[in-house]
Amino acid sequence: MDLLTFLVLTLSCLLLFSLWRQSSGRGKLPPGPTPLPIIGNILQIDVKNISQCLTNFSKVYGPVFTLYFGMKPTVVLHGYEAVKEALIDHGEEFSGRGSFPLAENINKGLGIIFSHGNRWKEIRRFSLTTLRNLGMGKRTIEDRVQEEAQCLVEELRRTNGAPCDPTFILGCAPCNVICSIIFQNRFDYKDQDFLNFLEKTNENVKILSSPWLQFCNAFPILLDYCPGSHNTVAKNLDHIKSYLLEKIKEHQESLDVTNPRDFIDYYLIKSKQENHNQHSIFTADNLATTVTDLFGAGTETTSTTLRYALLLLLKHPHVTAKVQEEIVFVIGQQRRPCMQDRSHMPYTDAMIHEVQRFIDLIPTNLPHAVTCDIKFRNYLIPKGTTVMTSLSSVLHDSKEFPNPETFDPGHFLDGNGNFKKSDYFMPFSAGKRMCAGEGLARMELFLFLTTVLQNFKLKPLVHPMDIDTTPVVNGFASVPPPYQLCFIPV
């Protein structure tokens, strides 16, 4: 048999196997566009704007449908009812972590974000308990955030009202809060190691949101054999992890089991307690990955939201004026903002909620998976199937939020100007896998933004009408375009 014949036969077998595999499962799974052999529906999906693609598919196939990214099916949930039914009403069954090949290659199932099963449950439970012990949701954490907010103000004052790109300044503040929780330390805003750390985290989010990475996650073989930006993600994470491993080593040498100082100390103590357990998850590798996860989730998401918030406030000066008027009325110019102020500041609270709704930071959420065979809306979803939940479809629901593509804090205000909660507000996801740091993120957004707006007027470099708020990438995350502004002291 010559080589050409062999290749033709091999390709034919692959095509037949692909067709059989896809058709054999489609009787159980929800409907969807017909996939092509091997490549699935990838040619029908605009990887530059997956959210809009999902909306278009939902108009044809309904709120629950199936897409094939390569040969693997992904069940897509579109709209509040479907997302709520899965993540909240059937939270346990939909609590698995879906396929994310790049993360799987790097993390090896460790950490808190991309782990599975009992390992995930145990490390999440430990992390939440430890964060509470360290003051999460309590006055002690609020004090740290308030102190960092003042450091942020001092750094912004050093710009002397000159044009500046706020990316790294706004990244430093939430990162320092996480640093103080993880290893009881904060950095100067000019510290080069600190800036390198932030730069690599920022770069990774952009790469993860690129069309190339969406393509690689559909065809994981590319990760092993093709050059590309996915290798940069791995190198950046190796750099970050190496830095954190040095911190862990320092903690091991100075550990006092009777007086834990931070998250790393609590973990090391737990690891010592589990020494007798050969199957313990509390290993050094898992600590490094978990801490990396906490940094990634707790730094870049909050700093991106802050950066987007300032851009939207530049675009909508009438909103900024109302927020600053409320700050002066409730807090004044001298006293530091505190979390108790939020209940007396409905417009500011509504503005922050609207920022999170409007920017749609993680449009399709992190992938979920079903932990068992489940009958869902008369469809049978096999155990392990990846599930994609469209948070965009919830946050931009036109019935709940009239004119959803318009930035309007009124979406979260009632007729009397009081703050109005919404079950559709899911920027942190929902259910068992919702963001573990939601409370901290919401505290940071309120205290950082009110403190900045208490101390500065925001001056754009162009007319507000000419400011573009369209994200530069919005695959994994919605990243705002780069911009500059002037912070004018009040």
C-alpha positions in Angstrom: 0.0 0.0 0.0 1.5 3.3 -1.0 1.6 6.3 1.2 -1.2 8.2 -0.6 -3.6 5.3 -0.4 -2.8 4.9 3.3 -3.5 8.6 4.0 -6.8 8.5 2.1 -7.9 5.5 4.0 -6.9 7.0 7.3 -8.7 10.3 6.5 -11.8 8.4 5.4 -11.9 6.4 8.6 -11.5 9.5 10.7 -14.4 11.2 8.8 -16.6 8.2 9.2 -15.8 7.9 12.9 -16.4 11.6 13.4 -19.8 11.4 11.6 -20.8 8.3 13.6 -19.7 9.8 16.9 -21.5 13.1 16.3 -24.7 11.5 15.0 -24.8 8.9 17.7 -25.0 11.5 20.4 -27.2 14.1 18.7 -30.3 12.1 19.3 -29.8 12.7 23.1 -28.3 16.2 23.0 -30.2 19.4 22.2 -30.5 20.5 18.6 -28.0 22.7 16.9 -26.4 23.5 13.5 -25.1 20.4 11.6 -21.4 19.9 12.4 -18.8 19.1 9.8 -16.7 16.0 10.3 -13.7 16.6 12.6 -13.9 20.4 12.7 -17.5 20.6 14.0 -19.2 24.0 13.9 -16.0 26.0 14.1 -16.5 27.6 10.6 -20.0 28.8 11.6 -18.7 30.5 14.8 -17.3 34.0 14.8 -14.5 33.6 17.4 -14.1 37.4 17.5 -17.7 37.7 18.8 -18.9 34.5 20.2 -21.7 36.1 22.3 -23.4 37.5 19.2 -23.0 34.1 17.5 -24.7 32.4 20.4 -27.6 34.9 20.3 -28.1 34.2 16.6 -28.1 30.4 17.1 -30.6 30.7 20.0 -33.0 32.5 17.6 -33.0 29.4 15.4 -32.6 26.5 17.9 -34.0 27.9 21.2 -32.3 28.6 24.6 -30.7 25.2 24.8 -28.6 24.0 21.8 -25.5 22.1 20.9 -22.3 23.2 19.2 -19.3 21.1 18.2 -15.9 22.7 18.9 -14.0 20.1 16.9 -15.4 16.7 17.6 -16.6 17.4 21.2 -20.1 18.6 21.8 -20.8 21.7 24.0 -24.3 22.3 25.3 -25.0 26.1 25.2 -27.5 27.7 27.6 -28.8 31.1 26.5 -31.0 33.4 28.5 -31.8 33.8 32.2 -34.3 31.0 32.6 -32.0 28.3 31.1 -28.9 29.6 32.9 -30.7 29.8 36.3 -32.3 26.4 35.9 -28.9 24.8 35.3 -26.5 26.7 37.6 -28.9 27.3 40.5 -31.8 24.8 40.4 -29.5 22.0 39.3 -26.3 23.4 40.8 -24.7 20.2 41.9 -25.3 18.5 38.5 -23.8 21.4 36.6 -20.9 22.1 39.0 -18.2 20.3 37.0 -15.5 22.3 35.2 -15.8 22.0 31.4 -13.1 21.5 28.8 -10.5 24.3 28.7 -7.5 22.5 27.2 -4.8 25.2 27.7 -5.6 25.5 31.4 -5.7 21.7 31.7 -2.2 21.5 30.1 -0.8 24.0 32.5 -2.6 23.4 35.8 -2.8 19.6 35.5 -6.1 19.6 37.4 -4.7 21.5 40.4 -5.8 24.8 41.9 -9.3 26.1 42.6 -10.5 27.3 39.1 -9.9 24.3 36.9 -9.9 21.4 39.3 -12.7 18.8 39.5 -14.7 16.6 41.8 -13.7 16.1 45.5 -10.3 17.9 44.9 -12.1 21.0 43.8 -14.7 20.8 46.6 -12.0 20.4 49.2 -9.7 23.2 48.0 -12.7 25.6 47.5 -14.0 24.8 51.0 -10.6 25.4 52.5 -10.0 28.6 50.6 -13.4 30.1 51.5 -12.9 29.2 55.2 -9.3 30.6 55.2 -10.4 33.8 53.5 -13.1 34.3 56.1 -10.5 33.7 58.9 -8.4 36.4 57.3 -11.2 38.9 57.4 -13.1 38.4 54.1 -16.4 40.2 54.5 -15.3 41.7 57.8 -14.0 45.1 58.9 -10.3 43.9 58.8 -10.4 43.4 55.0 -12.3 46.7 54.6 -9.5 48.5 56.4 -7.0 47.0 54.0 -9.0 48.1 51.0 -9.4 51.6 52.4 -5.7 51.9 53.0 -4.9 50.8 49.5 -7.5 53.3 48.1 -5.5 56.1 49.8 -2.3 54.7 48.3 -4.0 54.7 44.9 -5.0 58.4 45.4 -1.5 59.4 46.3 -0.1 57.6 43.2 -2.7 59.4 41.0 -1.7 62.7 42.6 1.8 62.1 41.4 0.6 62.4 37.8 0.1 66.1 38.5 -2.9 66.2 36.2 -0.9 65.1 33.2 -2.3 62.6 30.7 -1.7 59.0 31.8 -2.7 55.5 30.9 -4.4 54.1 34.1 -3.8 50.4 33.3 -1.0 49.6 35.7 -2.0 52.0 38.4 -5.5 50.5 38.6 -3.9 47.0 38.5 -1.7 47.7 41.4 -4.5 48.5 43.9 -6.5 45.2 43.8 -3.3 43.2 43.4 -1.9 44.7 46.6 -5.1 43.7 48.4 -4.7 40.1 47.2 -0.9 40.3 48.1 -1.8 41.3 51.7 -4.2 38.3 52.0 -1.9 35.7 50.4 1.5 36.7 51.8 0.9 39.7 54.1 2.8 42.1 51.9 2.1 45.0 49.6 4.3 46.5 46.9 5.3 50.0 46.0 3.6 51.0 42.7 7.0 51.5 41.1 8.4 48.1 42.2 9.7 46.5 39.0 8.9 42.9 40.0 5.4 44.0 40.9 4.9 45.7 37.5 6.3 42.7 35.6 3.9 40.5 37.6 1.0 42.7 36.5 2.1 43.0 32.9 2.2 39.2 32.5 -1.2 38.8 34.1 -2.6 41.5 31.8 -1.0 40.0 28.8 -2.5 36.6 29.6 -6.0 37.9 29.7 -5.6 39.5 26.3 -4.2 36.3 24.8 -6.9 34.1 26.4 -9.5 36.4 24.8 -7.9 36.2 21.3 -9.5 34.3 18.4 -6.4 32.1 18.2 -7.0 30.7 21.8 -10.6 30.0 21.0 -9.4 28.0 18.0 -6.8 26.2 20.1 -9.3 25.2 22.7 -11.4 23.7 19.9 -8.4 21.8 18.6 -6.1 21.0 21.5 -3.5 19.3 19.3 -2.5 22.7 18.2 -1.3 23.5 21.8 1.3 20.7 21.5 2.6 21.1 18.0 2.1 24.7 16.9 3.9 27.9 17.8 1.8 30.8 19.0 0.7 33.0 21.8 -0.5 30.1 23.9 3.1 29.4 24.6 3.4 32.9 26.0 0.6 32.2 28.4 2.5 29.2 29.7 5.7 31.1 30.1 4.0 34.0 31.9 2.3 31.6 34.3 5.7 29.8 34.9 7.2 33.2 35.8 4.4 34.0 38.2 4.4 30.6 39.8 8.2 30.7 40.3 7.9 34.0 42.1 5.1 32.6 44.3 7.2 29.5 45.0 9.9 31.7 46.4 7.4 33.3 48.7 6.2 29.9 49.8 9.7 28.8 50.6 10.2 32.0 52.7 7.0 31.1 54.6 8.1 27.5 55.2 11.3 28.8 56.9 9.5 31.3 59.1 6.2 29.4 59.8 4.7 29.6 63.3 1.8 27.1 63.4 0.4 28.9 66.5 0.2 32.3 64.7 -0.7 32.0 61.0 -0.2 35.3 59.2 -1.8 34.8 55.8 -3.3 32.3 53.3 0.1 30.6 52.6 0.6 30.0 56.4 -2.9 28.5 56.8 -2.2 26.2 53.8 1.2 25.1 55.1 -0.4 24.3 58.5 -3.1 22.3 56.9 -0.5 20.5 54.8 1.4 19.5 58.0 -1.8 18.2 59.6 -2.4 16.0 56.5 1.1 14.6 56.5 -0.2 11.1 57.4 -2.7 11.2 54.4 -1.0 9.9 51.2 -3.9 11.1 49.1 -3.9 14.7 50.6 -4.6 17.4 48.1 -2.5 19.9 50.2 0.7 19.6 48.3 3.2 22.3 47.4 2.3 22.2 43.7 -1.4 22.6 44.6 -0.6 25.6 46.8 1.4 27.3 44.0 -1.5 26.7 41.5 -4.2 27.8 44.0 -2.4 31.0 44.9 -1.8 31.7 41.1 -5.6 31.2 40.6 -6.4 33.6 43.5 -4.1 36.2 42.0 -5.5 35.8 38.5 -9.1 35.9 39.6 -8.7 38.6 42.2 -6.4 41.0 40.3 -7.1 41.2 36.6 -10.9 41.0 36.7 -11.2 43.8 39.3 -8.6 46.0 37.6 -10.2 45.6 34.2 -13.6 46.5 35.6 -12.1 49.6 37.3 -10.4 50.6 34.0 -13.6 50.1 32.1 -15.6 52.1 34.7 -13.4 55.1 34.3 -13.7 54.9 30.5 -17.5 54.8 30.8 -17.5 57.7 33.2 -15.4 59.7 30.8 -17.9 58.9 28.0 -20.9 59.8 30.2 -19.9 63.0 32.2 -23.5 63.5 33.4 -23.3 60.1 35.2 -20.0 61.1 36.7 -21.4 64.4 37.9 -24.4 62.7 39.7 -22.0 60.2 41.4 -19.7 63.0 42.6 -22.7 65.0 43.8 -23.8 62.0 45.9 -20.3 61.4 47.2 -20.1 65.1 48.5 -23.6 64.8 50.0 -23.1 61.5 51.8 -19.4 61.4 52.5 -18.0 64.9 52.0 -14.5 65.7 50.9 -12.5 64.7 54.1 -13.8 61.4 55.4 -12.7 58.2 53.8 -15.5 56.3 52.1 -16.6 53.1 53.9 -19.0 50.2 53.0 -21.7 51.6 55.3 -22.0 54.5 52.9 -23.2 52.3 50.0 -26.7 51.8 51.4 -27.1 55.6 51.4 -25.7 56.0 47.9 -28.2 54.4 45.5 -27.0 56.2 42.4 -23.4 55.3 42.9 -24.3 51.7 43.7 -26.5 51.6 40.5 -23.6 53.0 38.5 -21.2 50.3 39.6 -23.8 47.5 38.9 -24.4 49.0 35.5 -20.7 49.1 34.7 -20.5 45.4 35.5 -23.7 44.6 33.5 -22.7 46.7 30.5 -19.1 45.6 30.1 -20.1 41.9 30.3 -16.6 41.0 31.6 -16.7 37.2 31.1 -19.3 36.9 28.3 -19.6 33.1 28.1 -18.5 32.3 31.7 -15.9 29.7 32.4 -16.9 26.3 31.0 -19.0 24.1 33.2 -19.6 20.3 32.8 -22.3 18.0 34.1 -21.2 15.7 36.9 -23.6 12.9 35.9 -26.0 12.0 33.1 -28.9 14.5 33.5 -32.2 14.9 31.8 -32.5 18.7 31.2 -35.6 20.1 29.4 -36.3 16.7 27.8 -32.7 16.3 26.6 -30.2 13.8 27.9 -26.8 15.4 28.6 -24.2 12.7 29.2 -21.8 13.0 32.2 -18.7 15.1 31.4 -20.3 17.1 28.6 -19.1 20.7 28.5 -21.7 23.3 29.1 -21.3 26.9 28.0 -23.5 29.5 29.8 -24.1 32.8 28.1 -23.8 35.4 30.8 -24.2 38.1 28.0 -27.7 36.9 27.3 -28.6 37.4 31.0 -26.9 40.7 31.5 -28.2 42.1 28.3 -31.8 40.8 28.5 -34.0 43.5 27.0 -37.0 42.5 29.1 -35.1 43.1 32.4 -32.9 45.9 31.1 -34.6 48.1 28.5 -32.1 49.3 25.9 -29.5 46.9 27.2 -26.8 48.2 24.8 -27.1 51.6 26.4 -25.0 52.5 29.6 -27.7 53.6 32.0 -27.5 53.4 35.9 -31.3 53.7 35.8 -31.4 50.0 35.0 -30.8 49.5 38.7 -33.0 52.3 40.1 -36.7 52.2 40.8 -39.2 55.1 40.1 -38.2 56.7 43.4 -34.5 56.7 42.8 -33.8 53.8 45.2 -31.4 51.0 44.3 -33.2 48.1 42.7 -31.8 44.5 42.8 -32.0 42.2 39.9 -31.8 38.4 39.7 -30.4 38.9 36.2 -27.2 40.5 37.7 -24.7 37.6 37.2 -21.3 39.1 36.4 -19.8 36.7 39.0 -21.7 33.7 37.5 -24.1 31.8 39.8 -24.4 28.5 41.7 -21.7 26.2 43.0 -19.0 27.6 40.8 -19.7 31.3 41.2 -16.7 33.6 42.0 -15.4 32.9 45.5 -14.1 36.5 45.8 -17.4 38.2 44.9 -17.6 40.0 48.2 -14.1 41.3 48.0 -14.5 42.4 44.4 -17.7 44.4 45.1 -16.0 46.0 48.1 -13.0 47.0 46.1 -15.1 48.4 43.2 -17.1 50.6 45.6 -14.2 51.9 47.8 -11.7 52.4 45.0 -14.1 54.2 42.7 -15.7 56.4 45.3 -12.3 57.3 46.7 -11.0 58.3 43.3 -14.1 60.3 42.4 -14.0 62.0 45.8 -10.5 63.3 45.1 -10.4 63.9 41.3 -12.2 65.2 38.4 -11.8 63.0 35.3 -10.7 64.9 32.2 -10.7 63.1 28.8 -8.3 63.9 26.1 -11.0 63.9 23.4 -14.7 64.9 23.3 -16.9 62.4 25.2 -18.8 61.7 22.0 -15.5 60.5 20.4 -14.7 58.0 23.1 -15.0 54.4 21.9 -15.9 51.9 24.6 -16.0 48.9 22.3 -13.8 46.1 23.8 -10.7 45.3 21.8 -11.1 41.6 22.4 -14.1 39.8 24.0 -13.4 36.0 23.7 -12.6 34.9 27.2 -12.9 38.4 28.7 -14.0 41.8 27.5 -10.9 44.0 27.5 -11.4 47.8 27.1 -9.5 49.7 24.4 -6.3 51.6 25.7 -6.9 55.2 26.6 -5.5 58.1 28.5 -7.1 60.6 30.9 -6.1 63.4 33.3 -6.8 63.1 37.1 -7.4 66.7 38.2 -7.4 67.1 42.0 -10.6 68.7 43.4 
